[in-house]
Amino acid sequence: MKIIIVGAGDLGLGLTEYLSNYDHEISVVERNPSLASDINSRYDVLTITGTGSSPDVLEQAGIEDADMLIAVTPSDEINLLACHFAMQYAVGKRIARIVSDEILGAGKIDLKTVGVTHVIGTEKELVKNVLRFIELPGLTDAADFHGESVYLRGYRVTQEMPIAGKTLYEMRGLAGDAPMLVMAIIREGQSLIPRGTERLIPGDEMIAIMPKDSYPAFRSLLNRPVKKLKKIVVAGNTLSAVQISDALSRAAERVILVDPDPEHARDAALALNRVEVLAGDLTDADLLQEVKVANADFFIAASKDMEDNIMSSLLARAEGAKEVIAIRTDDRHFDLFHSLGVDHVISPRRVTLQKIIESIQIAPIDPLLSLRKVDLAVVRAVASKKSFVLGKTLINLDKYFKKGIIIGAIVREGDIIIPDGHTEIQLNDEVLALCNKENLSTVKNIFKAGYRL
């Protein structure tokens, strides 16, 4: 497959690194000579210095016979133009990263007529990621797959839960007609791929996968009914902070936005009808006390300054906020921040990259997600005509999994199947598996065409 990436910033670099693992012909267009040179020196790709809004530059990148174009520059306009030109050249898949809420606004612009086949809304995806944790306080991990029809959720078991002390077989019985599967248990810092006879002990962190429709039953098993939160404090001077505040105003009785930029705060106050907006320094402990952050169900730091986000989150935690979330573009040191007391560190780059990878689906086997704190990864794999797994039940495959791999969900012709040992892998099944990272090669091998153990 021939793929053109427009933009060699953080997202473009991440995509180049990911796609370089597969046998594809990749061209990268970047107008910054330094970034273009960096990509060229690190990866075996064709690098063109220029703008993605230039047909001549795109022709140099090989757009005339390209199969896919992914435009991820900081400019929405360049991304749209690149996709528009790609449509003129009959490129099949055209993906654009869009930041502007004005462009993404419902019914304002039909982006398909402009040339975009897949839209990746950076702010929209970030807000959805935050809302997953707001929706069910106490989550340790959260991710959605297959168009948000499959939920993966992590939660710590406590004594008052109906599932405490129960085996996983018993948990399935309690869930009734709502299919779900515990794929992993993290106990005393160690992860294990459990069997049905494993008991859930208070203190365990369980990682469960389920169809979206099973989520209410999952909450019931946790003894966590849906209820409106009392108060959420958001701190930041970004579009993300404004959009997060607006979304949260429907999830909480009271939302307060603390904005360190007085002018931005005035604009935010005009845009937000159900949010209290204050101008002030988000790292000021006195201000945090003034807004009574100690009574907050959540504190969310989403300012332009990533270090301030970490610092204000730690201060809010020290003041007594129940849960804190920090937005941080730098993917480094996440585990350290967790250990210091930040419940969730969310990277817009990581969120957007994962969404793009899920959208392009250029390989039969993709690592989709690494779980925090432990050496576990979620892998998507598709059963082809000559895959080793084809026609085999999970019981028959169990001896190859070596207690380090579990099939959590199967998407078959649009249906979500939570499998048991008698489930048979069929042609074109899209499988979501969880495994220790050391077993990634085993997962790849057993789904590989022509492989024999």
N, C-alpha and C positions, 0 to 999 in steps of 0.2 A: 504494500500500500504506500502511496506517495502522500505525505502530509506536510502542510505548510503551517508553521507557527509564526504568528505576527506578534512581536513583542518579546523581549528577552529579559524582562524584569524578574521578580520573584516567581510569578506564575509561569512565565515562559521557560525559566530555568528549570522549575520543577517538572513541567511537561516534557522538556527535552530529556531530562534525566530519566523519567519514567519510560518514554517511548524508545529511548536508546537501548532498552533491555530487550526489544523485540526487533524482528527483521523487517524494518520499514525504512523507506527512503525519506529522510527528514530535511526540510529546509527551514531556516529561521531568518525572519526579517526583523531587523532592529536598526533604528536610526541613530542610536548612540554608539559611536565607533568603539568605545571602551567595552560596553556590554557585549557587542557583537564579537569583539576579539576574544573576550573571556569564554563565551560559548564555543567559539571555533577551536580554542586551545584545549578545551575539556572534553569535547564530544566529536564523534565522527559524523558531522552534519555539514550541509551546505549553508553558509552564512552570507546573507546579503545585507549590506549596510544601506539603509534607506527607509522610507516610510511605507506602511501598508496601505496607505491611501493612494499610492501611485501605481497605475496599471503597468508601467514599464518595470518598476521594481518587482512587482508580483510575477511578471513574465520571466524575469531573471531567476526568480525562485522556483519556476516550473509550474505555474498555475494552469498552463494549457492542458496538462495531463494529470493534474493533482486529483486525488480522491477525497481529500478532506482539508479544510482550512479552519484553524483555531485562532481567533483574534483576541488577545488578552493584554493589549496595551492599556495604559492608564486613561486613554482617551476613548470615550464611547463613540465619538464621531468617526475616528479612524477605524475602530472595530466594525462599525456598521458599513462604512465604505468598503473595507476589505471584503466583507461578506457579500456586499452588493456586486462588486467586481467579480468575485468568485462565482456568483450565480450566472453572470454573463458568460463565464468560461465553462459553465455546466459542471462545476465541482459539486459532487453529490451531497456531502455533509459540510455545513457551514456553521460554526459555533462562535458566538460573540459573548464576551464578558461585558455586562452593562452595569453601571453604577447608578446612573441617574434615575431617580424615582419618577421624574417627569416623563422619561422615555418609556419606563416600564408600566406607567399608570394604566389601569384597566381601560381598554377601549380607545386609547388615544392614538396609538400607532400600531398598525398591523406589521410586525417585524418580518413576517414571512414574505410579504410583498417586497420588502426592502432587500431580502436575500438571506435572512437568518433562519436556519432550520432548527437550531437549538440555542436558547437564551440562558445564560448563566448570570443571574442577578446577585452580585456580590453581597450587597446589603440585605437583600431578601433572604439569602441562604444563612447569613450570620444571625439575623433575627430569629429564623426558624430554629437554629441551633440553640440559641439562648432559651427560647420558649420551651424546648424539650425539658430542660432542667427546672424551669418555673412550673410547668404543668404538674410535675411530680417531685416535690421537694425531697431531698435525700438521695437522689440518683447519684451513682458513682460513674456510670458510663451511659452514653446514649448515642444511637446512630439509627438512621433509617436507610433501607435499601429498596431497590426495585420500584422506583417512583413513589417511595414512602409508603409502600403497601406491606413492608416487612419491618418490624421493630426489633431492635436489639437494645436491651436495657440491663443495667447493672444496679443492684440494690443490696444493702447490708441487712442481714436477717436479725431481727430482734425478738425478744422473748414473747411479746404479746401477739405476734403474727400467727395466723392459723397454720402456716407451714413450718413453724419452728419445731424441730424434733421429728419432722415427718421425712420419710424417704421420698425420693423423686417419683417413684411409682405412686405413692400416696398423694403427692402433690398433683399429679396428673388426674387422679380421681377427684380431688377437690375442685379442680378446674372445670370438671364436667365436660360440656360440649365445646369449650374454648381451647383449641390446641395451642400448646406452648411447650418449650423444651429448655431445660437448664443445660447450657452447653459447657459451662465451666464453673468451678467454685474456687474462690481465693481464700485460703485459710492460713492465718498466721504468716502472711506474706508469700505463701507458696501457692501456685496454681495447680489444679488437677482437673482432668477431663473425667467427669463422674459417670458411674453406672447407675442404673435405676434403683439399686439397693442403698445408695449413698444417702445418709441423713443430713438434713440442713441444720446446722448447729448455730445458735445465736452467736453473732460475731462474724459468721461466714459472709463473704460477698459473693453473690451469685450473679452469673451472666446468663440471661434468658433471651430466647428469640421466639417471636410469635407473629402471626398475621395481625394487622392493625385492629381487626375486629375483636381480637382476644384481649386487647389492652384493658378494658374495664374489668374483666375477670382477674387479670394479673394484679390490678390495684386492690381488688377485693381480697386476694390471697395475702397481700401485704398489710391489710387493714389500713389502707390509705384512701379513704373516699375522696371524691372530688369536692373541693371547697375553695371559695374565693379567698385569696390571701389578704391580709390586713394592710400591709405597707411594703413598698419597694422603693429603694433609693437608687437612682442612676446618676453617675458622675461622668461628665464628658462634654467636649465641645466639637463633636463630630456629627455627621449625618447618621452614623450608626447609633449614637446616643439618642438622637431625636426619634429615629424609627423604632428603636427598642422601647423607649418610653411610651410612644404612641401605642404600640402593640400590647404593652403590659398594662395600660390603663383599662383594658377589658378583663384583665386577670386579677386585679387587686383593687381594693377599695380606695387606696390612696397611693399615688405615684409622685415622687419628688425628683426632679432633675436639677442637679447642681452643676452649673456651667461656669468654668473659669474665665470664659471670654464674655465680657458684659454685652458687647454688640451681638454676638452669637446667641446669648441668652435672651435678648429682646426678640430676636427673630424666632427663636424656639417657642417663646411664650405666645407669640401670635399664631404659630402653627399648631400648637398643642392645646386642645380644648379641655381635656380632662386631666391635665398634668400641672402640678405646681412647679414653677421654674424659679430657681434662685441663682444669682450670680455669686460665685465664690470659689475659693481655692479648694479643690477636692482633697488635697493633702493636709488641710488645716484641721487638726484634731478638735479645736473649738467649734468649727463649723459642723463637723460630724456630730458633736454633742448637741448643737443647736437644732439640727434636724432630727435629733433623737434616733440616730442610726442603730442604737442598741435595741430598739423595738422593731427593727426592720426584719421581714422574712428573708429578703435578699438585698444585697448591695452589689451593684454592677458597675464596674469601672470601664468606660469606653472613650477615653480621651485620646487626643493625638499623641500625647507623650506616653509611650509604653511603660517607662519606668514609673511614672506617676500612677499608672493603673495598678501596678503591683504594690506600690507603697500605700496608696489609698485603700486597697483591698485589705492589706495587712492591718492598717489602722482601724478599718471598719470591723474586722474580725476581733481586734483587741477591745473595741468598744462594746462588742456583744452582738453584732449582726449574726443572724442564724446561719446564713450561707452567703458566700462571696464569690463573684465571678469577675475575672479580669480578661479583657480583650488585649491580645498581644500578637503583633505580626511576626516577631522573632520566635521561631520554633524551639529555640534552645532553652534548656534549664527548666522544662515544665515539671519534671519530677521534683526538683528542688523547691519550686514554688508551692507544689502540693504539700510537701513535707513541712513547709513553713506555716501553712494554714490557709492557703488559697484553695477553695474547694474545686473550682473549675477554671482552667486557663484555656481560652478559646482563640484559635488562630484563624483570622479571616482567610489567610493564604491557604491553610490546610483544608478548611471547609470548602473553599472554592475549587481547589485542586481535586479534592475527592469527588465533588459533583461533576466536574469535567470528565474525570476518568470514568465515572459511572455512565456518563452520556455517550462517550465515544465507543466503548466496548469493542476495542480493536483486536483483542486477544481472547482466546478461549479460556485462559486462566489469568486472573488478576488478583493480586493482594489489594484489598480495599481499605482495610482499617487495622491499625495497631492499637490494642487496648492499653490504657495507661497503667503504669506501675508494674505490669507483668509482661512476660515474654510470650504474648499470645497475639495472633493475627487472624482476621477474618478474610477468607479467600473466596472469590467467585470463580466457578469453573463450569464449563459447558460440556456435556457428554456428546461426543461425535460418533460417527459410524464405527470407527475402529478403536474407540477408547477402551481401555482395559476394564473399566467399571460397567460398561454397557451390559444390561441384562442380569446383573448380579444384585442380590439383596444385600442390605447393610450387614446382616449377620455373616454372609459369605466374605464381605470385605473387612470385617472386624479384625481378623488376624493380621491384616496388612497395616492397620491403623496404629498398632502398637501402643494403645492407650494414650496416644498423643494427638489424635485427630477425631473430630466428631462432625457428622453431617447435621446441620441444624435446621435447614429449610431447603425445600425444592420448589422452584417455580416451573410449573408445567402448563403450557398453553394458557398462561395468565392466572392459573390457580395456584394458591400457596399451600404447600403440603408440609406439615410438620411430621417427619418420618418416624417410623419405629423400625425394629430389626427386620421386619418382613417387607419393608418398602424396597422395590426394585428400581434401579436407575434405568431410565428409558432415554431413547434418542432425543437430543436437543434439550434435555433437562438442564435447567440452570440451577446449580447447586451452590449454597452458601455453607462453607465449612469453617470451623474454628480449629486452629492447631497451634502447637508450640512452634516458634519460628524455625527451630531446627528441623521440623518436619515439613516445611514448605516444599522442599524438593520432592518428598514422597507424594504430597498432594498433586504436584505438577505431573509426576510420573504416572500415577494411576489414572489420570484423566488424559494422558497423552495418547495419541493414536499410534497403534502398533506396539505399545509397550508391553513387555512380559516380565512378570516377577519370577 
